[in-house]
Protein backbone atom coordinates (compact mmCIF):
# COMPACT_ATOMS: atom_id res chain seq x y z
CA UNK A 1 0.00 0.00 0.00
CA UNK A 2 1.27 3.44 -0.96
CA UNK A 3 2.27 5.54 2.02
CA UNK A 4 0.26 8.65 2.73
CA UNK A 5 1.61 11.93 1.42
CA UNK A 6 0.26 15.27 2.59
CA UNK A 7 0.48 18.28 0.28
CA UNK A 8 1.34 21.51 2.04
CA UNK A 9 -1.06 24.34 1.25
CA UNK A 10 0.32 27.21 3.31
CA UNK A 11 3.47 28.16 5.21
CA UNK A 12 3.11 30.80 7.94
CA UNK A 13 5.40 33.82 7.57
CA UNK A 14 8.20 33.79 10.13
CA UNK A 15 7.57 30.16 11.05
CA UNK A 16 10.05 27.32 11.47
CA UNK A 17 8.85 25.89 8.15
CA UNK A 18 9.57 29.13 6.28
CA UNK A 19 13.04 29.33 7.82
CA UNK A 20 13.74 25.80 6.53
CA UNK A 21 12.49 26.77 3.02
CA UNK A 22 9.49 24.46 3.13
CA UNK A 23 7.03 25.77 0.54
CA UNK A 24 3.40 25.30 -0.57
CA UNK A 25 3.26 22.32 -2.93
CA UNK A 26 5.83 20.31 -0.97
CA UNK A 27 4.79 16.90 0.36
CA UNK A 28 5.14 15.86 3.99
CA UNK A 29 6.13 12.16 4.03
CA UNK A 30 6.97 11.33 7.64
CA UNK A 31 7.94 12.67 11.06
CA UNK A 32 10.54 10.78 13.14
CA UNK A 33 10.18 7.92 10.66
CA UNK A 34 6.44 7.62 11.38
CA UNK A 35 3.81 7.83 8.65
CA UNK A 36 1.18 10.48 9.38
CA UNK A 37 -2.33 9.01 9.19
CA UNK A 38 -4.22 12.22 9.86
CA UNK A 39 -4.09 15.58 11.60
CA UNK A 40 -4.14 13.94 15.06
CA UNK A 41 -0.95 12.03 14.29
CA UNK A 42 0.61 15.20 12.88
CA UNK A 43 -0.01 17.32 15.97
CA UNK A 44 1.02 14.53 18.33
CA UNK A 45 4.25 13.80 16.48
CA UNK A 46 5.20 17.49 16.12
CA UNK A 47 4.91 18.17 19.86
CA UNK A 48 8.45 16.96 20.60
CA UNK A 49 11.38 19.38 20.86
CA UNK A 50 13.47 17.39 18.33
CA UNK A 51 12.04 16.21 15.01
CA UNK A 52 13.26 14.49 11.88
CA UNK A 53 10.92 15.64 9.11
CA UNK A 54 10.95 14.11 5.62
CA UNK A 55 9.81 16.48 2.87
CA UNK A 56 9.51 15.80 -0.86
CA UNK A 57 9.90 18.75 -3.24
CA UNK A 58 7.86 19.01 -6.48
CA UNK A 59 10.83 17.73 -8.52
CA UNK A 60 10.95 14.53 -6.44
CA UNK A 61 13.99 15.52 -4.34
CA UNK A 62 13.60 14.49 -0.71
CA UNK A 63 14.84 16.62 2.18
CA UNK A 64 15.41 15.14 5.62
CA UNK A 65 15.27 18.02 8.04
CA UNK A 66 16.41 17.91 11.66
CA UNK A 67 14.49 20.43 13.74
CA UNK A 68 15.12 21.59 17.30
CA UNK A 69 12.32 23.67 18.76
CA UNK A 70 10.36 24.37 21.93
CA UNK A 71 8.01 21.63 23.14
CA UNK A 72 4.59 21.96 21.39
CA UNK A 73 5.89 24.82 19.20
CA UNK A 74 4.09 24.72 15.85
CA UNK A 75 5.97 24.24 12.59
CA UNK A 76 3.73 26.74 10.82
CA UNK A 77 2.34 24.65 7.98
CA UNK A 78 -1.21 23.75 6.94
CA UNK A 79 -2.44 21.25 4.38
CA UNK A 80 -4.77 21.09 1.39
CA UNK A 81 -6.91 18.63 3.33
CA UNK A 82 -7.25 20.03 6.85
CA UNK A 83 -8.12 16.59 8.22
CA UNK A 84 -5.21 14.97 6.32
CA UNK A 85 -7.52 12.02 5.69
CA UNK A 86 -10.94 11.12 4.29
CA UNK A 87 -13.97 12.37 6.21
CA UNK A 88 -16.12 9.80 8.02
CA UNK A 89 -19.80 10.03 7.18
CA UNK A 90 -22.64 9.46 9.63
CA UNK A 91 -24.39 6.10 9.60
CA UNK A 92 -27.23 7.18 11.90
CA UNK A 93 -30.68 8.13 10.67
CA UNK A 94 -31.62 10.54 13.44
CA UNK A 95 -35.29 11.48 13.69
CA UNK A 96 -34.26 15.15 14.07
CA UNK A 97 -31.54 15.36 11.37
CA UNK A 98 -31.79 18.70 9.56
CA UNK A 99 -30.01 17.41 6.45
CA UNK A 100 -32.92 15.03 5.86
CA UNK A 101 -35.19 18.10 5.94
CA UNK A 102 -33.51 19.93 3.07
CA UNK A 103 -35.04 20.19 -0.40
CA UNK A 104 -33.55 18.39 -3.38
CA UNK A 105 -31.34 20.14 -5.91
CA UNK A 106 -28.93 21.95 -3.58
CA UNK A 107 -25.15 21.58 -3.87
CA UNK A 108 -23.93 18.08 -3.06
CA UNK A 109 -21.74 19.05 -0.12
CA UNK A 110 -24.78 20.20 1.86
CA UNK A 111 -26.10 16.64 1.99
CA UNK A 112 -22.94 15.15 3.50
CA UNK A 113 -23.54 13.97 7.06
CA UNK A 114 -20.33 13.93 9.05
CA UNK A 115 -19.88 12.10 12.35
CA UNK A 116 -16.11 12.33 12.49
CA UNK A 117 -14.67 12.73 15.98
CA UNK A 118 -11.66 14.53 14.55
CA UNK A 119 -13.89 17.40 13.44
CA UNK A 120 -14.99 17.79 17.04
CA UNK A 121 -11.48 18.95 17.94
CA UNK A 122 -10.78 20.84 14.72
CA UNK A 123 -14.10 22.62 14.13
CA UNK A 124 -16.12 22.10 17.30
CA UNK A 125 -18.56 19.67 15.64
CA UNK A 126 -20.72 17.49 17.87
CA UNK A 127 -20.42 13.73 17.34
CA UNK A 128 -22.61 10.83 18.43
CA UNK A 129 -19.73 8.42 19.23
CA UNK A 130 -21.49 5.69 17.22
CA UNK A 131 -18.92 6.03 14.45
CA UNK A 132 -15.96 5.80 16.82
CA UNK A 133 -14.03 2.55 17.01
CA UNK A 134 -12.21 1.44 20.15
CA UNK A 135 -8.84 2.34 18.60
CA UNK A 136 -10.14 5.87 17.83
CA UNK A 137 -11.27 6.25 21.44
CA UNK A 138 -7.95 5.01 22.76
CA UNK A 139 -6.05 7.40 20.53
CA UNK A 140 -8.03 10.34 21.95
CA UNK A 141 -7.08 9.17 25.42
CA UNK A 142 -3.43 8.52 24.52
CA UNK A 143 -3.03 11.85 22.73
CA UNK A 144 -5.00 13.64 25.48
CA UNK A 145 -7.18 15.37 22.88
CA UNK A 146 -9.75 17.68 24.40
CA UNK A 147 -12.40 18.88 24.57
CA UNK A 148 -14.57 16.47 22.61
CA UNK A 149 -18.11 17.62 21.83
CA UNK A 150 -20.75 14.91 22.13
CA UNK A 151 -24.31 14.78 20.78
CA UNK A 152 -25.87 12.99 23.72
CA UNK A 153 -29.62 13.57 23.04
CA UNK A 154 -30.55 11.23 25.89
CA UNK A 155 -28.83 8.98 28.43
CA UNK A 156 -31.61 6.40 28.09
CA UNK A 157 -29.90 3.71 25.95
CA UNK A 158 -33.06 2.32 24.34
CA UNK A 159 -34.44 5.78 23.61
CA UNK A 160 -31.12 6.82 22.12
CA UNK A 161 -31.26 3.82 19.76
CA UNK A 162 -34.71 4.99 18.67
CA UNK A 163 -33.73 8.63 18.21
CA UNK A 164 -30.60 7.82 16.21
CA UNK A 165 -32.12 4.82 14.43
CA UNK A 166 -28.98 2.89 15.31
CA UNK A 167 -29.07 -0.25 17.45
CA UNK A 168 -25.57 0.50 18.75
CA UNK A 169 -26.36 4.08 19.85
CA UNK A 170 -27.13 3.10 23.45
CA UNK A 171 -23.94 1.07 23.78
CA UNK A 172 -21.94 4.05 22.47
CA UNK A 173 -22.81 5.99 25.64
CA UNK A 174 -20.29 3.81 27.48
CA UNK A 175 -17.53 5.68 25.63
CA UNK A 176 -18.41 8.71 27.77
CA UNK A 177 -17.48 6.65 30.86
CA UNK A 178 -14.08 5.85 29.39
CA UNK A 179 -13.44 9.48 28.46
CA UNK A 180 -14.43 10.51 31.98
CA UNK A 181 -12.17 7.91 33.59
CA UNK A 182 -9.28 9.19 31.44
CA UNK A 183 -9.93 12.80 32.46
CA UNK A 184 -10.79 13.98 28.94
CA UNK A 185 -12.72 17.24 28.88
CA UNK A 186 -16.12 17.04 27.16
CA UNK A 187 -19.10 19.18 26.21
CA UNK A 188 -22.54 17.77 25.58
CA UNK A 189 -25.56 18.66 23.50
CA UNK A 190 -29.19 17.60 23.74
CA UNK A 191 -31.41 18.26 20.72
CA UNK A 192 -34.81 18.27 22.37
CA UNK A 193 -37.76 16.72 20.54
CA UNK A 194 -41.27 17.24 21.88
CA UNK A 195 -42.79 14.09 23.33
CA UNK A 196 -39.58 12.13 22.82
CA UNK A 197 -36.67 13.15 25.05
CA UNK A 198 -38.24 16.05 26.98
CA UNK A 199 -40.05 16.02 30.33
CA UNK A 200 -38.96 13.15 32.57
CA UNK A 201 -36.39 12.01 29.98
CA UNK A 202 -34.73 15.42 30.03
CA UNK A 203 -34.59 15.26 33.84
CA UNK A 204 -32.98 11.83 33.61
CA UNK A 205 -30.40 12.97 31.05
CA UNK A 206 -29.36 16.02 33.04
CA UNK A 207 -29.12 14.01 36.26
CA UNK A 208 -27.01 11.33 34.58
CA UNK A 209 -24.69 13.82 32.89
CA UNK A 210 -23.94 15.70 36.13
CA UNK A 211 -22.12 12.54 37.25
CA UNK A 212 -19.44 13.36 34.65
CA UNK A 213 -18.59 16.73 36.21
CA UNK A 214 -16.03 18.27 36.17
CA UNK A 215 -14.75 16.61 32.97
CA UNK A 216 -18.09 17.09 31.26
CA UNK A 217 -17.79 20.87 31.38
CA UNK A 218 -21.16 21.90 29.94
CA UNK A 219 -24.31 20.64 28.27
CA UNK A 220 -26.61 22.65 25.99
CA UNK A 221 -30.28 22.00 25.33
CA UNK A 222 -31.48 23.19 21.91
CA UNK A 223 -34.92 22.77 20.31
CA UNK A 224 -35.15 20.58 17.23
CA UNK A 225 -35.16 22.57 13.99
CA UNK A 226 -38.17 21.70 11.83
CA UNK A 227 -38.21 22.69 8.17
CA UNK A 228 -41.21 22.36 5.86
CA UNK A 229 -39.59 19.41 4.08
CA UNK A 230 -40.53 16.61 6.49
CA UNK A 231 -42.70 14.37 4.34
CA UNK A 232 -42.07 10.73 5.22
CA UNK A 233 -39.99 11.61 8.29
CA UNK A 234 -40.67 10.91 11.95
CA UNK A 235 -43.64 13.06 13.07
CA UNK A 236 -42.24 15.84 15.26
CA UNK A 237 -44.15 18.84 16.57
CA UNK A 238 -42.86 22.32 17.39
CA UNK A 239 -42.59 23.40 21.02
CA UNK A 240 -45.17 25.85 22.38
CA UNK A 241 -44.66 28.78 24.74
CA UNK A 242 -45.79 26.64 27.68
CA UNK A 243 -43.41 23.85 26.63
CA UNK A 244 -40.52 26.32 26.59
CA UNK A 245 -41.37 27.52 30.09
CA UNK A 246 -41.27 23.93 31.38
CA UNK A 247 -37.92 23.29 29.70
CA UNK A 248 -36.45 26.44 31.23
CA UNK A 249 -37.83 25.61 34.68
CA UNK A 250 -36.10 22.22 34.52
CA UNK A 251 -32.83 23.71 33.33
CA UNK A 252 -32.84 26.53 35.90
CA UNK A 253 -33.52 24.04 38.71
CA UNK A 254 -30.50 21.96 37.71
CA UNK A 255 -28.35 25.05 37.19
CA UNK A 256 -28.89 25.92 40.82
CA UNK A 257 -28.02 22.38 41.93
CA UNK A 258 -24.82 22.37 39.86
CA UNK A 259 -23.84 25.87 40.95
CA UNK A 260 -24.10 24.92 44.61
CA UNK A 261 -22.31 21.60 44.24
CA UNK A 262 -19.70 22.33 41.55
CA UNK A 263 -19.56 26.12 41.10
CA UNK A 264 -20.80 25.97 37.50
CA UNK A 265 -24.23 26.25 35.87
CA UNK A 266 -23.31 23.24 33.66
CA UNK A 267 -26.65 22.84 31.84
CA UNK A 268 -27.65 25.66 29.47
CA UNK A 269 -30.68 26.55 27.38
CA UNK A 270 -30.13 28.01 23.93
CA UNK A 271 -31.47 31.50 23.27
CA UNK A 272 -34.52 30.21 21.36
CA UNK A 273 -36.09 28.87 24.58
CA UNK A 274 -36.11 32.30 26.22
CA UNK A 275 -37.63 33.97 23.18
CA UNK A 276 -40.30 31.29 22.80
CA UNK A 277 -41.14 31.45 26.52
CA UNK A 278 -41.11 35.26 26.42
CA UNK A 279 -38.61 35.40 29.29
CA UNK A 280 -35.66 37.68 29.89
CA UNK A 281 -32.26 36.39 28.81
CA UNK A 282 -29.93 35.43 31.68
CA UNK A 283 -27.22 37.81 32.76
CA UNK A 284 -23.70 37.33 31.44
CA UNK A 285 -22.43 35.47 34.53
CA UNK A 286 -24.95 32.68 33.94
CA UNK A 287 -23.19 31.51 30.77
CA UNK A 288 -19.97 30.26 32.43
CA UNK A 289 -17.77 32.12 29.96
CA UNK A 290 -20.01 31.39 26.94
CA UNK A 291 -18.67 27.85 26.65
CA UNK A 292 -21.66 26.77 24.49
CA UNK A 293 -21.75 29.80 22.22
CA UNK A 294 -21.68 27.79 18.98
CA UNK A 295 -24.94 26.11 20.01
CA UNK A 296 -26.71 29.45 20.29
CA UNK A 297 -26.28 29.61 24.07
CA UNK A 298 -25.71 33.25 25.02
CA UNK A 299 -25.09 34.57 21.52
CA UNK A 300 -27.63 37.35 21.94
CA UNK A 301 -26.50 38.28 25.45
CA UNK A 302 -22.88 38.48 24.30
CA UNK A 303 -23.83 40.66 21.32
CA UNK A 304 -25.82 43.01 23.58
CA UNK A 305 -22.98 43.35 26.07
CA UNK A 306 -20.30 43.84 23.42
CA UNK A 307 -22.36 46.43 21.56
CA UNK A 308 -23.13 48.48 24.66
CA UNK A 309 -19.50 48.37 25.77
CA UNK A 310 -18.38 49.49 22.30
CA UNK A 311 -20.95 52.30 22.21
CA UNK A 312 -19.91 53.60 25.63
CA UNK A 313 -16.21 53.46 24.81
CA UNK A 314 -16.41 54.77 21.25
CA UNK A 315 -13.09 56.41 20.36
CA UNK A 316 -13.59 57.99 16.95
CA UNK A 317 -16.71 59.95 16.12
CA UNK A 318 -19.07 59.16 13.23
CA UNK A 319 -20.31 61.80 10.81
CA UNK A 320 -22.78 63.85 12.87
CA UNK A 321 -23.49 66.33 10.08
CA UNK A 322 -25.57 64.98 7.21
CA UNK A 323 -28.32 62.37 7.63
CA UNK A 324 -27.46 58.67 7.12
CA UNK A 325 -29.86 55.86 6.26
CA UNK A 326 -28.77 52.27 6.72
CA UNK A 327 -30.49 48.92 7.00
CA UNK A 328 -29.87 45.55 8.57
CA UNK A 329 -31.51 42.24 7.64
CA UNK A 330 -31.60 39.21 9.90
CA UNK A 331 -33.73 36.24 10.93
CA UNK A 332 -36.79 36.61 13.14
CA UNK A 333 -34.95 35.25 16.19
CA UNK A 334 -32.43 38.07 16.57
CA UNK A 335 -34.47 40.91 15.02
CA UNK A 336 -36.00 42.32 18.27
CA UNK A 337 -32.58 42.59 19.89
CA UNK A 338 -30.96 44.17 16.86
CA UNK A 339 -33.76 46.74 16.87
CA UNK A 340 -32.82 47.54 20.48
CA UNK A 341 -29.22 48.12 19.46
CA UNK A 342 -30.20 50.22 16.46
CA UNK A 343 -32.38 52.38 18.70
CA UNK A 344 -29.52 52.80 21.20
CA UNK A 345 -27.27 53.89 18.35
CA UNK A 346 -29.83 56.33 16.92
CA UNK A 347 -30.45 57.79 20.38
CA UNK A 348 -26.74 58.59 20.61
CA UNK A 349 -26.48 59.79 16.98
CA UNK A 350 -29.85 61.25 15.89
CA UNK A 351 -28.74 61.85 12.30
CA UNK A 352 -28.57 58.07 11.73
CA UNK A 353 -31.66 56.19 10.58
CA UNK A 354 -30.98 52.47 11.02
CA UNK A 355 -33.77 50.10 10.07
CA UNK A 356 -33.85 46.42 10.98
CA UNK A 357 -35.74 44.07 8.65
CA UNK A 358 -36.62 40.58 9.90
CA UNK A 359 -36.58 38.17 6.95
CA UNK A 360 -39.03 35.28 6.95
CA UNK A 361 -37.53 31.93 5.99
CA UNK A 362 -39.73 30.87 3.09
CA UNK A 363 -37.06 28.53 1.76
CA UNK A 364 -37.00 26.17 4.76
CA UNK A 365 -40.25 27.28 6.38
CA UNK A 366 -41.31 29.89 8.92
CA UNK A 367 -40.34 27.72 11.89
CA UNK A 368 -36.69 28.28 11.01
CA UNK A 369 -35.90 31.68 12.53
CA UNK A 370 -32.09 31.79 12.80
CA UNK A 371 -30.18 34.07 10.44
CA UNK A 372 -27.65 31.39 9.49
CA UNK A 373 -30.25 29.48 7.46
CA UNK A 374 -31.52 32.43 5.43
CA UNK A 375 -31.03 32.18 1.68
CA UNK A 376 -30.19 34.74 -0.97
CA UNK A 377 -33.54 34.25 -2.68
CA UNK A 378 -35.50 35.07 0.51
CA UNK A 379 -33.39 38.19 1.05
CA UNK A 380 -33.95 39.23 -2.54
CA UNK A 381 -37.71 38.59 -2.49
CA UNK A 382 -38.43 40.36 0.79
CA UNK A 383 -36.02 43.29 0.50
CA UNK A 384 -36.74 44.24 -3.11
CA UNK A 385 -38.44 47.62 -3.23
CA UNK A 386 -37.69 48.29 0.45
CA UNK A 387 -35.91 51.48 1.53
CA UNK A 388 -32.44 50.16 2.33
CA UNK A 389 -30.53 53.44 2.48
CA UNK A 390 -26.83 53.83 1.76
CA UNK A 391 -25.97 50.23 2.57
CA UNK A 392 -27.41 46.96 3.78
CA UNK A 393 -25.75 45.10 6.66
CA UNK A 394 -25.87 41.30 6.71
CA UNK A 395 -24.44 38.95 9.37
CA UNK A 396 -21.45 36.90 8.24
CA UNK A 397 -23.10 33.56 9.08
CA UNK A 398 -25.34 33.92 6.01
CA UNK A 399 -22.40 33.13 3.76
CA UNK A 400 -20.47 29.93 3.20
CA UNK A 401 -17.23 30.09 5.17
CA UNK A 402 -14.52 31.89 3.22
CA UNK A 403 -16.78 32.56 0.22
CA UNK A 404 -19.32 35.12 -0.93
CA UNK A 405 -22.07 32.57 -1.56
CA UNK A 406 -25.38 32.04 0.24
CA UNK A 407 -26.83 28.67 1.21
CA UNK A 408 -28.85 28.47 -2.02
CA UNK A 409 -25.76 29.29 -4.16
CA UNK A 410 -26.81 32.87 -4.89
CA UNK A 411 -23.69 35.04 -4.82
CA UNK A 412 -23.28 38.22 -2.86
CA UNK A 413 -22.71 40.19 -6.08
CA UNK A 414 -25.96 38.81 -7.52
CA UNK A 415 -27.86 40.03 -4.45
CA UNK A 416 -26.18 43.44 -4.65
CA UNK A 417 -27.23 43.77 -8.28
CA UNK A 418 -30.80 42.66 -7.55
CA UNK A 419 -31.27 45.07 -4.63
CA UNK A 420 -29.17 47.89 -6.11
CA UNK A 421 -27.46 48.61 -2.81
CA UNK A 422 -24.01 48.27 -1.28
CA UNK A 423 -23.84 45.33 1.13
CA UNK A 424 -21.53 45.06 4.13
CA UNK A 425 -20.96 41.64 5.66
CA UNK A 426 -20.66 42.12 9.42
CA UNK A 427 -18.62 39.92 11.72
CA UNK A 428 -20.32 38.51 14.81
CA UNK A 429 -19.02 40.86 17.52
CA UNK A 430 -20.88 43.85 18.92
CA UNK A 431 -17.90 46.08 18.13
CA UNK A 432 -18.06 45.08 14.45
CA UNK A 433 -21.83 45.67 14.35
CA UNK A 434 -21.53 49.16 15.83
CA UNK A 435 -18.78 50.18 13.43
CA UNK A 436 -20.78 48.86 10.46
CA UNK A 437 -23.80 50.89 11.57
CA UNK A 438 -22.04 54.24 11.88
CA UNK A 439 -18.85 54.21 9.79
Order of alpha helices (4+ residues) and beta strands (2+ residues): beta-alpha-beta-alpha-beta-beta-beta-alpha-alpha-beta-alpha-alpha-beta-alpha-beta-alpha-beta-alpha-alpha-beta-alpha-beta-alpha-beta-alpha-beta-alpha
